[in-house]
Amino acid sequence: MARAGLAALLALGLAAPAMAAGDAAAGQAKAITCAACHGVDGNSLNPEWPSLAGQHESYTIKQLQAFKSGARQNVLMSGQAMALSDQDMADLAAYFAGQKPARKTADPALVEAGEQIYRGGNKETGAPACLACHGPDGLGNITAAWPQVSGQHATYTAAQLAAYRSGQRSTDGDTQIMRNVAARLTDDEIKAVASYIQGLQ
């Protein structure tokens, strides 16, 4: 009985598709079309578009898959992702993961309020601290596929928190963790924590 169970598990494991390994050099060549929005090295100049430099490969792949499937909606990105194969996504993710994020700063007037939300949450509304998932330095968690957020444009981060809060974005899956967190944040709190995240190094 044990051998039969082991055989079944091995068969399932062999049948499961393997994630394509990314080739950063190939990704650099493919990233030419990404540069207009995300920058040649993954550091976007427009604060409405995310910087991808240093982002975990697993997270970038997951988001590209979401754009391709329609689980995440964006006029520009949905069209771009539709043309990508699994190997393309892996190559792009490998390239951007190897790029160095540009240093940014937070608005000094918002640092105290932003740090409070990021590190301590809001006990009155039940909003948890951001560092619980994204870490004290905003580097995220590769194993859990939680993204690196440090140095991300405040404008982009605030827009994504607002999208989670409204339900427009739901790429947090069945846990709805980001939707639940964002639902407990006010506009001012979102603005402050987004600015604080932008200044994290």
C-alpha positions, 0 to 999 in steps of 0.5 A: 500500500505504501509503495502504491502511494509512493508510486502515485506521488512520483507519477504526479510529480513527473506529470507536473510541468516544470517552471522554465529556468530564466536566462538573464542574457536572453531576458535583456534582449527581450526587455527592449520592448519593456524599456519604454515604460520600465526603463532599460535597467528596470528602473522606471522614470514615470512614477505611475509605472513600477520599477522592476529592478531587483524584483523576485523572479517568482513574483514577476512571473506571477504578475505576467501570468496574471496579465496574460490570463486576465486575472490582472487588468491593464490596457498596456500590460495585458497586450504585452503579456499576451505575446509572451511564452512561459520562457519569455516570462522566465527570461524577463524575470531573471533579467530584471531580478539581477538589476540594481534598484535606484535609490529614492527618498520619502517625503520627510513630512510623511515619514513618521506616519508612513513608518507607523503604518509600515512597522506597526499597522493601525491597531484601531482599524486592525490594519497589520504592519506591512513588514509582517509580509514584506520584511523590515527593509521591504525586501519581501519573501521569495518563498511566499512570492511576496514582492520586494516593495522597497524603493518602489514609486510612491505613486504606483504603490498608492495606486495599487493599494487603492486598487486592492481596496476597491477590489479592482485588483485581486491578485492576492488570491483566495487569502485576499490578504492585500484586499483586507489590509488595504480596506483598513487604510485611509487615503492619508495612510495609503499616501504616507505608507507609499511614500515611506516604502519609496524611501526604504533601502 
